[in-house]
Amino acid sequence: MSSNYYPSLLKSVCDHYGIDMDTPIKNLPKKQLDKILYGSGKDRILFKYEGRRGQVRENEIYFEGVVSNVSRRYHETVSSYVREQMEKYMAQKECPTCEGYRLSEEALSVKVNGIHIGQLTEKSVAHALDWIESIQLSEKEQQIARMIVKEINDRLTFLVNVGLNYLTLSRSAGTLSGGEAQRIRLATQIGSALTGVLYVLDEPSIGLHQRDNDRLISTLKRMRDLDNTLIVVEHDEDTMLAADYLVDIGPGAGAQGGEIVASGTPQQVMEHEQSLTGQYLSGKQFIPLPIKRRKVIKKRTLKIKKAEENNLKMSM
């Protein structure tokens, strides 16, 4: 497509509506600016376009508008370069009507204990669980909301049990790490209470505090007890020791691995002389603490201030 195509299209639109192309955008009347940005609607535009060989083509078309054109091309393209070019003309802005909650006025007008659903989703999972557990309802309200409150409580508890208590409910899925997204899917599966399912998990313990790691292991055991099979790829000591059956693949990493060195219960793997994993699990081998520590460089230290419990909010 020639680079002259879109300028010619815009000129045809301006000619149709009598818009002076030399007038700055900020000085255009709103009606004329809307036609350029959001399209001609039901109006057909006589589009004159000069091709590469000098031939002039005429056609009556509906003009989709600059905003719609950028949005369409952004969502349809598979090219990262085109996306980057389109993003230069895009910006995230809070909706003045819903204030960024992405809900209708009717939905936001319903409040429980003084807050609406949008304000609830701004809370972390831990704070939302505290709120739902402390909610005060009349006897009639309890009869109506009993099953709803129970379902919300259960789902929040599942997220806490897999170490996601610090996430806010309004968190965008695109900002989650691979481990966080995996644990959210895990919490969803727990809530579904399915049986006879094979789950394959890739290092779900990455980034977890030791306390949350214990909760994760307990959650995996509950899923196992529902007659499910869980295959967990892990390097975490506690997770390996909690396994019903352990497979040590080695003897080294990468190209040096690929063979089953030992298999069986964790105790059987620990007793296997050729298993490096077993030797570390049994304590025969260990990584010693360094005798000499590196000196602290104050200019390269990071101070966390005003941190709440569970790392719910941090300001640096």
C-alpha positions, 0 to 999 in steps of 0.5 A, a space after each residue: 500500500 502506498 504511503 500516500 493512501 491514508 493522506 489521500 483518504 483524509 483529504 477526501 473526508 475533509 473535502 466532503 465535510 468542508 474541513 480546512 486541513 491547515 486548521 490545527 486540530 485543537 481549533 476544529 469544531 467538535 462535530 468536524 473533529 468527531 468525523 475525523 476521529 470516529 468516522 462518517 457513520 452512515 455517510 458515504 465519502 467520495 474517495 479519490 486516490 492516485 495510484 503508483 502509476 498515476 491512475 486516479 481511482 474513485 470510490 464511495 466508501 464509509 470512513 471508519 475514523 482514525 481512532 477505529 483504524 488504529 484500534 482495529 490494526 492494533 488488535 488484528 496485527 501479528 507484527 510487534 513492530 506494527 503494535 509498537 507504532 500503533 502504541 505511540 498513538 494510544 494511552 490508558 486513561 481512566 473513564 470519568 464516568 466509572 472512575 476506572 472500575 469498568 462497571 455501569 453506574 447501576 452496578 456501582 450504586 449497590 453497596 454492602 457495608 459502605 463499599 461497592 464491588 469495584 472498591 472491594 476488588 481494589 483490596 488484596 486477597 488477604 484484606 478482601 478475605 478479612 472483609 468478607 469474614 467480618 461482614 455484618 448482615 441482618 438475619 434476612 440478609 444472611 438467608 439471602 447471601 449465605 451461599 454467595 458469601 460462602 462461595 466468595 470466602 472459599 475462593 479467597 481462601 483457595 488463593 491464600 492457600 496457594 500463597 497469593 494473599 498479596 495480590 489485589 483482585 483488580 490486578 491485570 492478568 498481563 502483569 502476573 508472573 508465570 508462577 502467579 498465573 499457574 497458582 491462580 489456575 490451581 486455585 480455580 481447579 481446587 474450587 471446581 473439586 474435579 476428580 480423576 484429573 491429571 495435573 502437570 505443574 512446573 515449579 509452583 513454589 517459585 517465589 513463595 515464602 516458606 509459610 506459603 510453601 507449606 500451604 501450597 503443599 497442603 493444597 496439592 495433597 488435598 487435590 491428590 486426596 480428591 483422586 487426582 494425579 499431580 505431576 510436579 516438576 520441582 527443585 524445592 526440597 520440601 515439595 520433593 520430600 512431600 511427594 508420594 513418588 519421586 523421579 530423579 532425572 539426571 545425572 546432570 543438567 541440560 545435555 548431561 541429563 535425560 536419564 532416570 537416575 533413581 525413582 521411588 519414595 523420597 526415602 528410597 531416592 535418598 538411599 540411592 548412591 547414584 542420585 545427587 538429588 538423594 544425597 542433598 535430600 539426605 544431608 550427605 551433601 550440602 552447600 556450605 555457608 560462605 565463610 567470608 561475606 561480601 561487603 555491603 555497598 550502601 549506595 547499592 542497597 534498597 530500603 523498603 519503607 512503610 511496608 504493611 504485613 504480607 507486603 500488601 503495600 510498598 513505597 520506596 
